[in-house]
Amino acid sequence: MTDSRYSKLAKLLVNYSTALQKGERILLDMIDVPDEFTVELIRAVRAAGATPFVETRHTRVGREQLLGITEAQAADIRDLEMFRMKKMQAYIAIRGADNMSENSDVPSDKMQMYSKVIRPVQNYRVNKTRWCVLRWPTPSMAQAAGMSTEAFENLYFDVCTMDYPKMAKAMTPLEKLMAKTDRVHLKGPGTDLTFSIKGIGAKKCEGTRNIPDGEVFSCPTKFSVNGTIQYNTPTLYSGTKFENVRLVLKDGKIIEATANNTKRLNEILDTDAGARYIGEFSLGFNPYIQTPMCDILFDEKIAGSLHFTPGQAYEDCGNGNKSAIHWDMVLIQRKEWGGGEVWFDGELIRKDGIFLPKDLKPLNPANLK
């Protein structure tokens, strides 16, 4: 029997997140996802009067292709996928992984080359379609989160089917405040960072692009960032886990980067010139997500967190930085994680993960649940 939560999530993705309309085409990109859920998603698309196109992938097969990929093959894949993407009005990607480290032994140069070549497809999808990307709960994710499989699945569906319209309303004052802010100052253990977001704008993420959701993002002006940031959340990139990442920036550029795997970290940051500049600054506040699980779609929404992202900027609220990399690194500022402060134009906006201004208090966990 199909899990009723499957149907609830499928309808949320189709009717709210991508707001599918009659006659539209949507690509369903399913990676290590149970067939039962793919079927529910197809049914929800058809019920909306739209047409589903389905791609079924497996990470183990994808790894084998990456191990031997050539630039010519990558270019063919890009051209074929771009042709298909241009036929679509919407896109939903659901990414499971039986082993989150499946690509850890793919050589860095192969990953960098493929990322660069395929990037135009992702750029088109992000800027020209209505899209939503989410993970699928797996034992691998549960293990990374330090939870049983059942407990993690329960958390996943609580997070993914929460009241997003309520959260969206509570985000509006923060979006407006960030849009008119110039100077930002981040403080915390090992962190003292200043930059400007003047003229960049801000955008609330309300469950229409990612599920789970719960952030408002902007972006530093490209050359304004100075200081040091010490992240306290593990991060997984291209199958490699990094911990204790510390970045030193001068005039916008990362001039020093260290971690438990400093060599691999710097290899990634040397992918191209834009990888050492910053493409996003965001505050996260999903009340159901409290601890890291080494999955960025969850970790970047952790209550009381922020992320500060080397690499590609979005066209919306971006600074023009271009890169094959977009690496969301997370700093949790709740008191039990060492605390921290976020200042906008000399005003303390958030302390130890709690918003202080009256109009932002609805975003605190006790008010969102």
N, C-alpha and C positions, 0 to 999 in steps of 0.2 A: 504494500500500500504506500502511496506517495506521501511524504511528510507534508502536512498542511502548511508548515513554515516555508516550504519551497514555493507554493502557490502565492503566499503573501509577499515574499521577496520578489518573485517574478513580476507580479502586478505593480509593485512599487517601482521597479526598474523601468518598466514599459510605460506606465501611466503617469508617473511623477518625474523620475530622473531624466528620461529622454523624451517624455511627452509626445509619444508617437502619434502620428495622425494618419488617417485613412489614406491609402495609396502610397505611403512612403516605403522606402527600402531600408533595411537595417542589417548590418553585419554582426553576427554573434560569434565572437572569437573565444572559443572554449578550450582552456588548457588544463588537463588533468581534472576535469569536472565530471561528476556522475551523469550518466545519460538521463537519469530520471529528472534531474534539474534542467538539463538542456531541453527536454521535452516540454516541461512546464513553461519555460521561457518562449519556446516556439508557439505554444498554445496562447500565451498572453499576447504575443505579437499579432497573431492572426485575429484574436478577439478584438484588437484595436483597429482592425482593417488594414494592417500593414503586411509587408512581405518579408519573411525572415530568410537570410542567407547564412549558412552555418559553416564555420571552420572549426574542426576538432583537432587539437594538437596534444602532444605528449612531451614533457620536458626531457625525458631520456632520449627520445628520438631527435629532438631539437639539438641536444648536446652533440650527438653523433654528426649531425649536419654541420654544426659550427666547427668541429674539430678539423674538418677537411675543406672548409669553404674557401673559395677563391674570390678575388675582387670582381671578376667577371660574373660569377654565379650570384654574388650579392647584388650586383647591378641588375641582373635579370629578375631576381626576386623583388627588388625595389620597383621595377617597371611593371611587373605583373600585379603587385599589391596596390600600386598607385592607380592602375587602370580600374581595379575593382573598387577601391576606396572612393574614387570619383563618381561611382554609380550610386553611392549611399548617401542618405540624409542623416543616418544615425549609426551609432556603433556602441556595442556593449562588449567589454572584455572581462571574462571571469578567469582568474589565474590561480589554479591550484598547483601544488608541488608536493609529490610524495617525499622528495628530498630537496630541501631548500638550497643545498650546496651542490646541486647537480652540475652546475657549470664551473665549479671551482677549479677544475683542471684544464679548462679551455685556455690556451695561451693568451696573454694580455693583448698581443698584437692582433690576433684574430678577432677578439671582442671589440677592440678599438676600431679596426677596419670596418667590421659589420655595422657597428653603431653609427659610424660616420655615413656609410653608404645608404643605410635604411632610413636615416633621420628625416628626409623629405616626406616620407609617408606619414610618420608620426606628426610632423608639423602640419600637414594637410588635415589629418584627422582632428587634431586639437583645434585648429582654427576654422575649419570649414564644415564640420559636422557637429551634431549634438551627441555627446559621448558620455559614457559612464564606465569606470573601471573599478573592479573590486576583486578581492581574493576569495578563494574557496577554502573553508576550514578543513584541515587535514591533520592526521596524527603528527606530522612533522611540525606544523605550526603550533599545535598544542604542546609539544615537547619544548619548542623554543620559548613558549610562554610560561613553562613550568607548571602546566595544568594537565589534568586528565583529558582524554579526547572528548568525553561527554560534557564535562564542565566547559571546555573551550567552545564546543558547538553551541551550547546554551548561551554563552557570552556573545558569540558571533551573531546569532539571530536576534538577541536583545539589542545589540549595537546597530545592526543593519536594518532593523525595522522599527527604530524608535520614531518619535514624533518630530520629523524633520521640519515640517512647516512651523511648528512652535519655535524650534531653534533658529530658523531663518529670520523670524521676526525679531528675536533677541539680538541677532547679529548686526542689525541695521545701524545702531548708534556707533558701534566700533568701526564699521566700514566707513561711516561719515567722518569719524575722528581721524582715522588713518589717512583718509584722502586729503585732509587739510593740514597734516603734520609735516614739518620740515625735519627737525633734528630728533634722532632716536639714540638713546644711550642704554645699553644692556650691561647690567652688573651682576656679579655672582662669584662663587669660588672659581678662581682661575680665569674669570671673564671680565673684561673691561673693554667695551667696543662701542664706537660711535660711528654714525653714518647719517646721511640725509635720504628721505623718501619724498622730497618736495617735487610736486608736479607729476609724480608717478601714478597716483591714484591707488585705489584699494578695491578688493573684490571679495565678497563673502562666498564661502563654499558651503552650500546648504543641502547637499545630497543629490545634486544634479550632475556632478562630474565624477565624484568618488562616492562610494559607499564602503565603509563608514565615512562620515564627514564631520565637520566641525572645526573650521578655521577661517580666519580672514587674512588674506595675503596682500603684500605689496612687494616692493623691490627697492634696494638701495640704488641711488644714482651711481653710475658705474665706477667712478674714481673717488667716491666719498668715504669709503670704509677704512677706518684705522683702529688698530688695537688687536686684542687677543680674545678668542673664544675657546672655551674648554667644554666640549660636549660630554655628557654623562650617560648617554644612551648607546648601546651597541648598534651598529649599522651594517647591513648586508649589501654588498655591491658586486655584481658579476660573480656571485657564488662565494665571495670571500667575506668573512666576518671581521669587522674592525671594531676596536674598543679604545676608549680614552683618546679619541681624536682631538688634537689641539691645532688650531690654525692661527697664524699671525699674519695680519694684513696691513699693507701700507699703500695708501692712495688707491684702494680698491682691489689690489692684487694680493693673492696668497703668496707670501715670500718665505714662509716656513710652515711645514706640515709634518706632524709626528703622530704616531699611533702605535698599537701593538705590532702592526705590520707596516712600518714606515716606508719600506721600499715599494711595496705594492700600492700603497696610498699615493705616493708621488708618481708612480707609473700612470695611474688613472688621471691624476691632475695634470699630467703632461700630454694627455690625449690630443689637445689642441690649445691654441692661445686663449680661447674663452673659458677653458676649464678652471683657470686660476682666478677668474672674476666671479662675482656673485649674481645669481639670477632670480633669487626669491628671498623674502623675509616674511614670516608668517607666525601668527599666534594661534595655538590649538587649545580646544576646550571641550572635547566630547566627554560628558560626565561618566560614561560607562567604561572608558578606556583609561586605566590608572597606571599600568605598568608596561614596560617595553616587551614586545614579543618578536623583535627582529623582523618585523614586516612593516615596511614604511607606510603603507596605506592605513595601518592602524596607528603606528608610533607617532606619525606627524600630527595626529589629532588628540594625543594624550592630554588630559585635563591639566592645565597649568604649565604647558610646554610652549616652546617656540622652535621653529626650524629656520636655519640659515644655510642657503643652498648654493654650493659652487656649481657654475655651469650655465646652461641655457636659460634665458629669461622667456617668460610667456609674452605673447603679443599684447594681451590684456595686462595692464599694470607692469610693464617690463621696461628695462633700461637699454634694450637693443643688443644685449650680449648674446653671442651665438656660440654654441658648442654642441658636440655630440653627447656631452655629459649633462645630466641634471640630477644632482645627488643631494637629496634632502637629508640633512644631518640634524639630530634632535637634541635639544637641551631642556630637561625638565627642571622647573624652578619651584616646585612645591617644597615646603619646609623640610619634609623627610628626605628630600633629595639634595639638600644643601641650601635651598632657598635661592632668591635672586630677585632682581628688580628690572622693570621696564619703564623707561622714562620717555615721554613725548614732549618735546619743546619745554623741558624743565619741569613738567608735572609728572608725579609718580602715578602711573596708570595701573600697574599690577605689581603686587609684592607677594613673594612666596606663593605664586600661582593664583592669587585671589585678586580679582578686579576691584578697584577702590571707588572710582567715580560712580555716582548714583545710577546713571543711565546705563552703565555697563554691568552692574551687579546681577541682572537677570542671566548673564552668561556663566555665573559661578555654578559649580556642580549641584549644590543643594537646590538651586532654582530651575535647573534644566531637566532633572529626572522626573 
